[in-house]
Amino acid sequence: KRQGVPAAGSNILGMAGHDAIRPAEPEDFASILELAKEVAKEPDAYFWDENDDEEVLEQTWYPEPEQGIDTFVLEAEGVQGIAGVYVLHAAAQSRGSHIAHGLYMVSQAARGRGFGKALCAHSVREAKRRGYKGMRINMVVSTNVAAMRVCAACGFQKTGTIPRAFQHPFRGLVDTYVMFHDLDEIQEPPPSLSPTEKPALHFPAAPLGIVVHIGEEVQLHPQLGGGSATGGAKFEIEPSLPEGMTLDNDTGVIRGCVVGPVDDTRYRVKVTAQTELLLKVEEPEVHCEDVSMSINEDFANMLENVTDIAELPREPSKIRAYGDWMIWMVHRAWLDDPTLIEFNFNNMHMPAPHVESRIAPKLMAAMEKNTHIEVLSLSNSNVQKVSGVDLANSLRKNCTLKTLNLECNCLDSISVRCIAVAIKDNPSSALEHLRFSHQKQMGQFFGRPTEEAVGQMMQENELIVKLGFECDDAHWRNMIDRALLRNNDYCRRRQAQAQSGPEELPPAEEKSLGHVLLLEPPSGPASQAIREYGMLCEYMEVSLKLPTTSQLQNCAKNNGASIAYNVAAPMIKECRSLMMDGAKGKEVVIADAFGTETVGVLRDWSLNNDHWLVDLWLEDGGRCTFRSSKDPSFSLSDTWSEWFRSESRSLRGSRAGA
């Protein structure tokens, strides 16, 4: 095992109170191992997990001085054992040995007190002191918001992203970042101090410079060096010391030997010290990782207790309090603010649901009862899969939203399918524009089950006129395209009707009726139709035609059964009526008595005293009616056969099992 030998020239760094960072000793190894086991269980800290053995953790966190690997530990007041650990060594051998590499971990009991930043800042100073030109952290998980914030505060910058490199136990495959710090940019300490000296007065991290953002409240606490303090301090004492004793004005050391008796005297020691402090004032740059960290908990808790929109506090600054602003906007949606018509979080990275439940999860739930938001724009807003499912549940009841933009987020095929099914099942949905293309960590297409769900949604929905969705399956792509054409035509008619009053049908071209081809089956399952019209459905599944009475009777006879005429004839008529009613608003092909086919959308049909009337909308906006005094022949597309077959197999299988 590695031995905790302090590096040459290293010194213990005093921190606030009684906290200190020092090189690890052999007696620290047990505490380091326990802390490593604790951190390994966390979902987004390191590649290790609770199943890795102790040897792997020991090789990672124990020092190995002969190989240039050193471990430092942090002891903190009020924390039992080791509060934090970092490991420092060269990132590579030979030509890469000028770059340092660091690993860090902080006990859960010690978090929230700035120890992570203290460890990181100490490692940077130590790497600089050892002569490294730069420092690298090979892996920071993208969901580890606290680690990203600590690295940024200590001067590290994100130089690369490794897509889907980390298996998060709750969020699946997520990205990791490579962080780098150019140590040549660090200001050198004053030349008057030797490596073993400490300034009499200093501010933590002053050699690195302290970054201060505009509008950010800052508290900088000075620290006095302990022991033999040097570096510009001047000591004075009143009254004078007894004869034989002296005060060193530079070090503050009192030394000597009293030569005679003196009365008890109280002395006042005064020290004057000076130091340099580098402040870097910057405009705050908002990152998604910072949102949850920029939330004022007092403000957020106060906001949660507001139940009346009239009592809503003033809008927070979007620049200085980005997280508070997001929570404030979501609470407006939650309270159903009548003035909030358009909700726009485009290119505003919301925290993940498990990090902050008061933004994305609350927004998705608010859409269920909100009656005023008509536009919900969440393009590139870090909408996760679980949020997509939550939004789907709300869309089952929402009847106000007209535009929904979910492009460039983290939705998967399941969440998109849930949204499509929810919209289909909501007859009161007002959606007109829907977009969910270009999802991150997904290919161009979502798979056939999702494409089928979107296709069925478009078959049922007559309002959506713009759809951002890539469909690979030719059949469902065709269905979606036809539905969009139909819906746009309906939209034009509604607009024209709103301008000119009640709809006036254009004159229709009259034609004879000879044959009807039904292209699209009903959107529901075929199980009910098969149970009620079993033999008839079997015939249509095979022949793709609606039989005559004699044809159905012969089919039953060939299958060892019999159907009376007074049963077969009404069955065919009833089934035919249901099929024609289900085809209203859908595309059909009608052939006249001469076989000339016309493609259009079925507007209406009727059958009175054996007189047929079929009314069709044409693609050019015209209208055509077909009439006949005898029953036309009926045929079905291949889609009907698939519709019958999918249910008949399962029903036959269940009968066989019975």
C-alpha positions as CSV (number, residue, x, y, z in Angstrom):
1,K,0.0,0.0,0.0
2,R,1.1,3.5,-0.7
3,Q,2.7,5.4,2.2
4,G,1.7,8.9,3.2
5,V,5.0,10.6,3.0
6,P,4.7,14.5,2.7
7,A,6.2,15.9,-0.5
8,A,9.4,17.8,-0.2
9,G,8.9,21.4,0.7
10,S,5.1,21.0,1.3
11,N,3.6,22.7,4.3
12,I,0.3,22.4,6.2
13,L,-2.2,25.0,5.1
14,G,-4.2,26.6,7.9
15,M,-7.9,27.2,7.0
16,A,-10.7,29.0,8.7
17,G,-11.2,27.9,12.3
18,H,-9.4,24.7,13.1
19,D,-9.7,23.2,9.5
20,A,-6.5,22.2,7.8
21,I,-5.2,20.4,4.6
22,R,-2.2,18.2,5.1
23,P,-0.4,15.3,3.4
24,A,-2.0,11.9,4.3
25,E,-0.4,9.7,6.9
26,P,-0.6,5.9,7.3
27,E,-3.1,6.3,10.1
28,D,-5.5,8.2,7.7
29,F,-5.7,5.2,5.3
30,A,-8.7,3.6,7.0
31,S,-10.7,6.8,6.9
32,I,-9.7,7.5,3.3
33,L,-11.0,4.0,2.3
34,E,-14.3,4.5,4.1
35,L,-14.8,7.8,2.4
36,A,-14.0,6.3,-1.0
37,K,-16.6,3.6,-0.4
38,E,-19.2,6.3,0.5
39,V,-18.5,8.3,-2.6
40,A,-18.5,5.2,-4.8
41,K,-22.2,4.7,-4.0
42,E,-23.1,8.1,-5.4
43,P,-24.8,8.1,-8.8
44,D,-22.6,10.7,-10.6
45,A,-19.3,11.0,-8.8
46,Y,-16.9,8.4,-10.4
47,F,-16.9,5.3,-12.5
48,W,-16.6,3.1,-9.5
49,D,-19.7,1.8,-7.7
50,E,-20.5,-0.1,-4.5
51,N,-19.5,-3.4,-6.2
52,D,-15.8,-2.5,-6.7
53,D,-13.4,-4.1,-4.3
54,E,-11.2,-2.3,-1.8
55,E,-8.0,-2.9,-3.8
56,V,-9.3,-0.7,-6.7
57,L,-10.1,2.1,-4.3
58,E,-6.8,1.8,-2.5
59,Q,-4.9,2.0,-5.8
60,T,-6.8,5.2,-6.6
61,W,-6.7,7.1,-3.4
62,Y,-3.6,6.0,-1.4
63,P,-0.3,7.9,-1.9
64,E,2.6,6.4,-3.8
65,P,5.5,8.8,-3.4
66,E,8.0,6.8,-5.4
67,Q,5.7,7.2,-8.4
68,G,5.0,10.9,-7.8
69,I,1.5,10.3,-6.4
70,D,0.6,12.2,-3.3
71,T,-2.6,12.3,-1.3
72,F,-3.8,15.2,0.8
73,V,-6.5,15.1,3.5
74,L,-8.7,17.8,5.0
75,E,-9.7,17.7,8.7
76,A,-12.5,19.9,9.7
77,E,-14.0,21.0,13.0
78,G,-17.3,19.2,13.7
79,V,-16.6,16.4,11.2
80,Q,-15.6,13.0,12.5
81,G,-12.7,11.5,10.6
82,I,-11.5,12.8,7.2
83,A,-13.7,15.5,5.7
84,G,-12.1,15.5,2.3
85,V,-9.3,14.0,0.2
86,Y,-7.5,14.9,-3.0
87,V,-4.9,13.1,-5.0
88,L,-2.2,14.8,-7.1
89,H,0.1,13.3,-9.7
90,A,1.3,13.7,-13.3
91,A,-1.4,13.2,-15.9
92,A,1.1,11.2,-18.1
93,Q,4.6,10.1,-18.4
94,S,7.6,11.5,-20.3
95,R,6.3,14.1,-22.7
96,G,3.0,14.5,-20.8
97,S,4.6,14.8,-17.4
98,H,4.3,18.6,-17.3
99,I,0.5,18.4,-16.8
100,A,-0.9,17.5,-13.4
101,H,-4.1,15.4,-12.7
102,G,-6.4,15.7,-9.7
103,L,-9.0,13.6,-8.0
104,Y,-11.3,14.9,-5.2
105,M,-13.9,13.7,-2.8
106,V,-15.7,15.3,0.2
107,S,-17.7,13.5,2.9
108,Q,-21.4,14.0,2.8
109,A,-21.4,15.2,6.3
110,A,-19.0,18.0,5.4
111,R,-20.6,19.3,2.2
112,G,-22.0,22.8,1.9
113,R,-19.1,24.4,3.8
114,G,-16.8,25.2,0.9
115,F,-14.4,22.3,1.5
116,G,-14.6,21.0,-2.1
117,K,-13.4,24.4,-3.4
118,A,-10.7,24.6,-0.7
119,L,-9.3,21.2,-1.8
120,C,-9.4,22.1,-5.4
121,A,-7.7,25.5,-4.8
122,H,-5.1,23.8,-2.7
123,S,-4.3,21.3,-5.4
124,V,-3.9,24.0,-7.9
125,R,-1.5,25.9,-5.8
126,E,0.4,22.7,-5.0
127,A,0.6,21.8,-8.7
128,K,1.9,25.2,-9.5
129,R,4.5,25.0,-6.7
130,R,5.7,21.7,-8.1
131,G,6.3,23.2,-11.5
132,Y,3.4,21.8,-13.5
133,K,2.4,23.9,-16.5
134,G,-1.3,22.9,-16.4
135,M,-3.7,20.7,-14.5
136,R,-6.4,18.4,-15.9
137,I,-9.4,16.6,-14.5
138,N,-10.2,13.8,-16.8
139,M,-13.9,13.2,-15.9
140,V,-16.6,15.4,-14.4
141,V,-20.1,13.9,-15.0
142,S,-22.4,16.4,-16.6
143,T,-25.1,15.9,-14.0
144,N,-22.7,16.6,-11.1
145,V,-23.6,20.3,-10.8
146,A,-21.7,20.9,-7.6
147,A,-18.4,19.5,-9.1
148,M,-18.8,21.7,-12.2
149,R,-19.3,24.8,-10.1
150,V,-16.3,24.0,-7.9
151,C,-14.0,23.5,-10.9
152,A,-15.2,26.7,-12.5
153,A,-14.6,28.7,-9.3
154,C,-11.0,27.4,-9.1
155,G,-10.1,28.4,-12.7
156,F,-10.9,25.2,-14.6
157,Q,-12.5,25.4,-18.0
158,K,-14.4,22.7,-19.9
159,T,-12.2,21.7,-22.9
160,G,-14.0,18.7,-24.2
161,T,-17.2,16.6,-24.0
162,I,-17.3,12.8,-24.2
163,P,-20.9,11.9,-25.3
164,R,-22.8,9.2,-23.3
165,A,-19.6,8.1,-21.5
166,F,-21.2,7.6,-18.1
167,Q,-23.9,5.1,-17.0
168,H,-26.0,7.1,-14.6
169,P,-28.2,4.7,-12.6
170,F,-31.3,6.9,-12.9
171,R,-30.8,8.9,-16.1
172,G,-29.1,6.4,-18.4
173,L,-26.2,7.4,-20.5
174,V,-25.0,10.9,-19.9
175,D,-22.0,13.0,-21.0
176,T,-18.8,13.7,-19.2
177,Y,-16.5,16.7,-19.4
178,V,-12.7,17.1,-19.5
179,M,-11.6,20.2,-17.4
180,F,-8.3,22.0,-17.7
181,H,-6.5,24.8,-15.9
182,D,-3.5,26.7,-17.4
183,L,-1.2,27.1,-14.4
184,D,0.9,29.7,-16.2
185,E,-1.9,32.2,-15.8
186,I,-1.7,32.0,-12.0
187,Q,0.0,35.0,-10.4
188,E,3.2,34.2,-8.7
189,P,3.5,34.8,-4.9
190,P,5.5,37.9,-3.8
191,P,9.3,37.1,-4.3
192,S,10.1,38.3,-0.8
193,L,8.6,35.1,0.7
194,S,10.6,31.8,0.6
195,P,8.7,28.6,-0.2
196,T,8.6,27.8,3.6
197,E,7.3,31.2,4.6
198,K,3.7,32.2,5.0
199,P,2.4,35.8,4.8
200,A,1.4,37.3,8.1
201,L,-1.9,38.3,6.5
202,H,-3.6,36.7,3.5
203,F,-7.0,35.9,2.0
204,P,-7.8,32.4,0.9
205,A,-7.1,31.7,-2.8
206,A,-5.6,35.2,-3.2
207,P,-2.7,34.0,-5.5
208,L,-5.3,32.7,-7.9
209,G,-7.4,35.8,-7.9
210,I,-10.9,36.0,-6.5
211,V,-13.6,36.2,-9.2
212,V,-16.5,38.5,-8.2
213,H,-19.6,38.8,-10.3
214,I,-21.6,42.0,-10.7
215,G,-24.5,41.9,-8.2
216,E,-23.0,39.0,-6.2
217,E,-22.7,39.5,-2.5
218,V,-19.2,38.7,-1.3
219,Q,-17.6,38.2,2.1
220,L,-13.8,37.9,2.2
221,H,-12.3,36.9,5.5
222,P,-8.6,37.6,6.2
223,Q,-6.5,35.0,7.9
224,L,-3.4,35.6,10.0
225,G,-0.5,33.2,9.6
226,G,0.4,31.1,12.6
227,G,3.8,30.3,14.1
228,S,6.7,32.5,13.0
229,A,4.7,35.0,10.9
230,T,6.6,36.8,8.2
231,G,5.9,38.9,5.2
232,G,5.3,42.6,6.1
233,A,4.0,42.3,9.7
234,K,5.1,44.9,12.3
235,F,4.6,44.2,16.1
236,E,4.4,46.8,18.9
237,I,3.8,46.3,22.6
238,E,2.6,48.7,25.4
239,P,3.8,49.3,28.0
240,S,7.4,48.4,27.7
241,L,8.5,44.9,28.6
242,P,10.4,44.2,31.9
243,E,14.1,44.7,31.8
244,G,15.9,41.9,30.1
245,M,13.0,41.0,27.7
246,T,12.6,42.2,24.1
247,L,10.0,42.1,21.3
248,D,11.1,41.3,17.8
249,N,9.1,43.8,15.7
250,D,9.3,41.7,12.6
251,T,8.3,38.3,14.0
252,G,6.4,39.1,17.1
253,V,8.6,36.8,19.2
254,I,9.1,37.9,22.8
255,R,12.4,36.6,24.2
256,G,14.8,37.3,27.0
257,C,15.3,36.9,30.7
258,V,13.7,39.1,33.4
259,V,16.5,40.5,35.7
260,G,14.3,41.6,38.6
261,P,10.9,41.5,40.2
262,V,8.0,43.4,38.6
263,D,4.3,43.8,39.4
264,D,1.6,42.0,37.5
265,T,1.1,44.0,34.3
266,R,-1.3,43.6,31.3
267,Y,0.4,44.2,28.0
268,R,-1.3,45.2,24.7
269,V,0.4,43.7,21.6
270,K,-0.4,45.5,18.3
271,V,0.4,44.0,14.9
272,T,0.2,45.8,11.6
273,A,0.2,43.6,8.5
274,Q,-0.5,44.1,4.8
275,T,-1.1,41.9,1.8
276,E,-2.2,42.1,-1.8
277,L,-5.6,40.9,-3.1
278,L,-6.5,40.4,-6.7
279,L,-10.2,40.8,-7.6
280,K,-11.5,39.9,-11.0
281,V,-14.9,41.5,-11.6
282,E,-16.9,39.7,-14.4
283,E,-20.3,39.8,-15.9
284,P,-22.2,36.7,-14.7
285,E,-22.5,34.1,-17.5
286,V,-25.5,31.8,-16.9
287,H,-24.9,28.1,-17.3
288,C,-27.4,25.3,-16.8
289,E,-25.2,23.9,-14.0
290,D,-25.6,27.2,-12.1
291,V,-29.3,27.4,-12.1
292,S,-30.0,25.2,-9.1
293,M,-27.1,26.9,-7.3
294,S,-28.4,30.4,-7.9
295,I,-31.7,29.8,-6.2
296,N,-32.4,31.8,-3.0
297,E,-34.1,29.2,-0.8
298,D,-35.9,31.9,1.3
299,F,-37.3,33.4,-1.9
300,A,-38.3,30.0,-3.3
301,N,-40.0,28.9,0.0
302,M,-41.9,32.2,0.2
303,L,-43.0,31.8,-3.4
304,E,-44.4,28.3,-2.7
305,N,-46.7,29.8,-0.1
306,V,-48.2,32.3,-2.6
307,T,-51.6,31.0,-3.8
308,D,-53.1,34.3,-5.2
309,I,-51.6,35.8,-8.4
310,A,-52.2,39.2,-6.9
311,E,-49.7,38.4,-4.1
312,L,-47.0,37.4,-6.5
313,P,-43.7,39.2,-5.7
314,R,-41.9,41.4,-8.2
315,E,-40.1,39.6,-11.0
316,P,-36.5,38.7,-10.0
317,S,-33.5,39.8,-12.2
318,K,-33.0,37.3,-15.0
319,I,-29.3,38.1,-15.0
320,R,-28.4,38.1,-11.3
321,A,-30.9,35.6,-10.1
322,Y,-31.5,33.3,-13.0
323,G,-32.7,30.3,-10.9
324,D,-35.1,32.5,-8.9
325,W,-36.5,33.9,-12.2
326,M,-37.1,30.5,-13.5
327,I,-39.0,29.4,-10.4
328,W,-41.0,32.7,-10.5
329,M,-42.0,32.1,-14.1
330,V,-43.1,28.5,-13.4
331,H,-45.1,29.6,-10.4
332,R,-47.0,32.0,-12.6
333,A,-48.0,29.0,-14.8
334,W,-48.9,27.1,-11.7
335,L,-51.2,29.9,-10.5
336,D,-52.8,30.1,-14.0
337,D,-51.8,33.8,-14.5
338,P,-54.3,35.2,-17.0
339,T,-51.6,37.5,-18.4
340,L,-49.2,34.6,-19.2
341,I,-50.2,33.6,-22.7
342,E,-46.7,32.6,-24.1
343,F,-44.3,30.7,-21.9
344,N,-40.8,30.8,-23.5
345,F,-37.8,28.9,-22.1
346,N,-36.1,28.5,-25.5
347,N,-32.3,27.9,-25.1
348,M,-32.7,28.2,-21.3
349,H,-31.3,25.1,-19.8
350,M,-33.6,23.9,-17.0
351,P,-32.0,21.8,-14.2
352,A,-32.7,18.1,-14.4
353,P,-35.9,17.0,-12.5
354,H,-34.0,15.2,-9.8
355,V,-31.8,18.3,-9.1
356,E,-34.6,20.9,-8.9
357,S,-38.3,19.8,-8.7
358,R,-39.6,23.3,-8.6
359,I,-38.9,24.1,-12.3
360,A,-39.3,21.3,-15.0
361,P,-41.5,18.9,-12.9
362,K,-43.7,21.7,-11.6
363,L,-44.1,23.2,-15.1
364,M,-45.2,19.9,-16.6
365,A,-47.8,19.4,-13.8
366,A,-49.0,23.0,-14.1
367,M,-50.0,22.5,-17.8
368,E,-52.8,20.1,-16.7
369,K,-54.9,22.8,-15.1
370,N,-53.5,26.0,-16.9
371,T,-56.2,27.6,-19.0
372,H,-54.3,30.6,-20.4
373,I,-51.0,29.5,-21.8
374,E,-51.4,29.1,-25.6
375,V,-47.7,28.8,-26.5
376,L,-45.2,26.6,-24.7
377,S,-41.8,26.9,-26.2
378,L,-39.2,24.7,-24.6
379,S,-36.7,24.3,-27.5
380,N,-33.2,23.3,-26.3
381,S,-34.4,23.6,-22.7
382,N,-33.0,20.3,-21.3
383,V,-36.4,18.6,-21.1
384,Q,-35.7,15.1,-19.9
385,K,-37.5,11.8,-20.6
386,V,-39.3,11.8,-17.3
387,S,-40.5,15.3,-17.9
388,G,-41.9,14.3,-21.3
389,V,-44.0,11.6,-19.7
390,D,-45.2,14.1,-17.1
391,L,-46.2,16.5,-19.8
392,A,-48.1,13.8,-21.6
393,N,-50.2,13.2,-18.5
394,S,-51.1,16.9,-18.5
395,L,-51.8,17.0,-22.2
396,R,-54.6,14.5,-21.7
397,K,-56.6,17.3,-20.0
398,N,-55.2,20.5,-21.3
399,C,-57.6,22.2,-23.8
400,T,-55.9,25.6,-24.2
401,L,-52.4,25.0,-25.5
402,K,-52.1,25.7,-29.2
403,T,-48.3,25.6,-29.8
404,L,-45.9,23.1,-28.3
405,N,-42.2,23.2,-29.2
406,L,-40.0,20.4,-27.7
407,E,-37.2,20.3,-30.3
408,C,-33.6,19.7,-29.4
409,N,-34.2,18.2,-25.9
410,C,-33.5,14.8,-24.3
411,L,-36.7,13.0,-25.1
412,D,-36.7,9.4,-26.2
413,S,-39.1,7.3,-28.3
414,I,-41.2,6.3,-25.2
415,S,-41.8,9.9,-24.0
416,V,-42.7,11.1,-27.6
417,R,-45.1,8.2,-28.0
418,C,-46.7,9.0,-24.7
419,I,-47.2,12.6,-25.8
420,A,-48.8,11.5,-29.1
421,V,-51.1,9.0,-27.4
422,A,-52.2,11.7,-24.9
423,I,-53.1,14.2,-27.6
424,K,-55.0,11.5,-29.5
425,D,-57.0,10.6,-26.4
426,N,-57.9,14.2,-25.6
427,P,-60.8,15.2,-27.8
428,S,-60.7,18.7,-26.5
429,S,-57.0,19.3,-27.4
430,A,-56.5,22.7,-29.1
431,L,-53.0,22.0,-30.4
432,E,-52.3,23.3,-33.8
433,H,-48.4,23.3,-34.0
434,L,-46.4,20.5,-32.5
435,R,-42.6,20.0,-32.8
436,F,-40.3,17.3,-31.3
437,S,-37.6,16.7,-33.8
438,H,-33.8,16.6,-33.3
439,Q,-33.7,15.1,-29.9
440,K,-30.3,14.7,-28.3
441,Q,-28.8,11.2,-28.0
442,M,-31.4,10.0,-30.5
443,G,-31.1,9.3,-34.2
444,Q,-33.2,10.9,-36.9
445,F,-36.1,8.5,-36.3
446,F,-37.9,7.3,-33.2
447,G,-38.9,3.8,-34.3
448,R,-42.0,2.3,-35.7
449,P,-44.1,2.1,-32.5
450,T,-43.7,5.9,-32.0
451,E,-44.3,6.6,-35.7
452,E,-47.5,4.5,-35.5
453,A,-48.6,6.5,-32.4
454,V,-48.0,9.8,-34.1
455,G,-49.8,8.5,-37.3
456,Q,-52.8,7.5,-35.2
457,M,-52.8,10.8,-33.4
458,M,-52.9,12.6,-36.8
459,Q,-55.7,10.4,-38.0
460,E,-57.9,11.4,-35.0
461,N,-56.8,15.1,-34.6
462,E,-58.2,17.6,-37.1
463,L,-56.5,20.7,-35.7
464,I,-52.7,20.1,-36.0
465,V,-51.5,21.9,-39.2
466,K,-47.8,21.9,-38.5
467,L,-45.9,18.9,-37.2
468,G,-42.1,18.7,-36.6
469,F,-41.5,15.0,-36.7
470,E,-39.3,12.7,-38.9
471,C,-41.1,9.5,-40.0
472,D,-39.2,6.6,-41.5
473,D,-42.0,4.1,-42.1
474,A,-43.6,4.8,-45.6
475,H,-47.1,3.9,-44.5
476,W,-47.3,6.1,-41.5
477,R,-45.4,8.9,-43.3
478,N,-48.1,8.8,-45.9
479,M,-50.9,8.8,-43.3
480,I,-49.3,11.8,-41.6
481,D,-48.9,13.7,-44.8
482,R,-52.5,13.1,-45.8
483,A,-53.8,14.1,-42.3
484,L,-51.8,17.4,-42.5
485,L,-53.3,18.2,-45.9
486,R,-56.7,17.4,-44.6
487,N,-56.2,19.5,-41.5
488,N,-54.9,22.5,-43.4
489,D,-57.9,22.3,-45.7
490,Y,-60.2,22.2,-42.6
491,C,-58.3,25.2,-41.2
492,R,-58.8,27.2,-44.4
493,R,-62.5,26.4,-44.4
494,R,-62.9,27.4,-40.7
495,Q,-61.1,30.7,-41.5
496,A,-63.3,31.3,-44.5
497,Q,-66.4,30.4,-42.5
498,A,-65.4,32.8,-39.7
499,Q,-65.1,35.6,-42.3
500,S,-68.2,34.9,-44.4
501,G,-70.6,33.3,-41.8
502,P,-72.1,29.8,-42.2
503,E,-70.4,27.5,-44.6
504,E,-71.8,27.5,-48.1
505,L,-71.0,24.4,-50.0
506,P,-69.5,24.8,-53.4
507,P,-71.4,23.3,-56.3
508,A,-70.7,19.6,-56.7
509,E,-69.9,17.7,-59.9
510,E,-72.3,14.8,-60.3
511,K,-71.1,11.4,-61.2
512,S,-72.4,7.8,-61.1
513,L,-71.3,5.5,-58.2
514,G,-69.8,2.2,-59.1
515,H,-67.1,1.2,-56.6
516,V,-65.7,2.4,-53.2
517,L,-62.1,1.7,-52.0
518,L,-61.6,2.4,-48.3
519,L,-58.0,3.2,-47.6
520,E,-57.8,3.7,-43.8
521,P,-59.2,1.3,-41.2
522,P,-60.7,2.7,-37.9
523,S,-58.1,3.9,-35.4
524,G,-59.3,1.6,-32.6
525,P,-58.5,-2.1,-32.3
526,A,-60.3,-4.7,-34.5
527,S,-61.2,-7.0,-31.7
528,Q,-64.8,-5.8,-31.3
529,A,-65.4,-6.0,-35.0
530,I,-64.0,-9.5,-35.1
531,R,-66.2,-10.6,-32.2
532,E,-69.4,-9.2,-33.8
533,Y,-68.7,-10.1,-37.4
534,G,-66.2,-12.9,-37.2
535,M,-66.9,-14.8,-40.4
536,L,-67.4,-11.6,-42.3
537,C,-64.1,-10.2,-41.0
538,E,-62.2,-13.4,-42.0
539,Y,-63.6,-13.1,-45.5
540,M,-62.5,-9.4,-45.8
541,E,-59.1,-10.2,-44.3
542,V,-58.4,-12.7,-47.1
543,S,-60.2,-11.1,-50.1
544,L,-60.0,-7.4,-49.2
545,K,-63.6,-7.1,-50.4
546,L,-67.0,-6.7,-48.8
547,P,-68.9,-9.9,-49.9
548,T,-72.4,-10.2,-51.2
549,T,-74.9,-12.3,-49.2
550,S,-74.3,-15.4,-51.3
551,Q,-70.5,-15.1,-51.1
552,L,-70.7,-14.9,-47.3
553,Q,-73.0,-18.0,-47.2
554,N,-70.6,-20.0,-49.4
555,C,-67.6,-18.9,-47.3
556,A,-69.4,-20.2,-44.2
557,K,-70.3,-23.5,-45.9
558,N,-66.7,-24.1,-46.9
559,N,-65.7,-23.6,-43.3
560,G,-68.2,-26.2,-42.1
561,A,-70.8,-23.7,-40.9
562,S,-74.0,-22.2,-42.2
563,I,-75.5,-18.6,-42.1
564,A,-79.1,-18.0,-43.0
565,Y,-79.9,-15.3,-45.5
566,N,-81.9,-13.3,-42.9
567,V,-78.7,-13.2,-40.8
568,A,-76.1,-12.7,-43.5
569,A,-77.8,-9.8,-45.3
570,P,-78.4,-7.5,-42.2
571,M,-74.9,-8.3,-41.0
572,I,-73.3,-7.1,-44.2
573,K,-75.4,-3.9,-44.3
574,E,-74.7,-3.1,-40.6
575,C,-70.9,-3.7,-41.1
576,R,-70.9,-1.6,-44.3
577,S,-72.6,1.3,-42.5
578,L,-70.0,1.2,-39.7
579,M,-67.2,1.2,-42.2
580,M,-68.6,4.2,-44.1
581,D,-69.2,6.2,-40.9
582,G,-65.6,5.5,-39.9
583,A,-64.3,6.7,-43.2
584,K,-65.8,10.2,-42.8
585,G,-63.0,12.8,-42.8
586,K,-60.5,10.2,-44.3
587,E,-59.3,9.7,-47.8
588,V,-61.1,7.3,-50.1
589,V,-61.1,6.3,-53.7
590,I,-64.5,6.4,-55.6
591,A,-64.9,4.9,-59.1
592,D,-67.8,5.8,-61.3
593,A,-69.8,3.4,-63.5
594,F,-67.0,3.7,-66.2
595,G,-64.2,2.8,-63.8
596,T,-62.8,6.4,-63.6
597,E,-61.3,6.8,-60.1
598,T,-61.5,10.0,-58.0
599,V,-59.5,10.5,-54.8
600,G,-60.8,12.7,-52.1
601,V,-61.9,13.0,-48.4
602,L,-65.3,11.5,-47.6
603,R,-67.5,14.4,-46.4
604,D,-70.7,12.5,-46.0
605,W,-72.8,9.6,-47.3
606,S,-76.4,8.4,-47.2
607,L,-78.5,5.4,-48.2
608,N,-82.3,6.0,-48.6
609,N,-84.6,3.5,-50.2
610,D,-81.7,1.9,-52.1
611,H,-80.5,5.3,-53.3
612,W,-76.8,5.9,-52.6
613,L,-75.2,9.4,-52.2
614,V,-71.5,9.8,-51.5
615,D,-70.2,13.4,-51.1
616,L,-66.4,13.9,-51.6
617,W,-64.0,16.8,-51.0
618,L,-61.4,17.0,-53.7
619,E,-57.7,18.1,-53.2
620,D,-58.3,21.3,-55.2
621,G,-61.1,22.4,-52.8
622,G,-63.8,21.3,-55.2
623,R,-66.6,18.9,-54.4
624,C,-68.0,15.8,-56.1
625,T,-71.1,13.7,-55.4
626,F,-71.7,10.1,-56.6
627,R,-75.1,8.7,-56.9
628,S,-76.5,5.2,-57.6
629,S,-79.7,3.2,-57.3
630,K,-78.0,0.0,-56.6
631,D,-75.3,-1.1,-54.1
632,P,-71.8,-0.3,-55.2
633,S,-69.0,-2.8,-54.7
634,F,-66.6,-2.3,-51.8
635,S,-62.8,-3.1,-51.5
636,L,-60.2,-2.5,-48.9
637,S,-56.6,-1.5,-48.9
638,D,-53.8,-3.7,-47.6
639,T,-53.8,-1.7,-44.4
640,W,-57.2,-3.2,-43.5
641,S,-55.7,-6.7,-43.9
642,E,-53.0,-5.8,-41.4
643,W,-55.6,-4.3,-39.1
644,F,-57.7,-7.5,-39.1
645,R,-54.7,-9.8,-38.9
646,S,-53.1,-8.2,-35.8
647,E,-56.2,-8.8,-33.7
648,S,-57.4,-12.1,-35.3
649,R,-54.0,-13.8,-34.4
650,S,-54.2,-12.8,-30.8
651,L,-57.9,-13.9,-30.5
652,R,-57.2,-17.2,-32.2
653,G,-54.2,-17.7,-29.9
654,S,-56.3,-17.1,-26.8
655,R,-59.0,-19.5,-28.1
656,A,-56.3,-22.2,-28.7
657,G,-55.0,-21.7,-25.2
658,A,-58.5,-22.0,-23.8
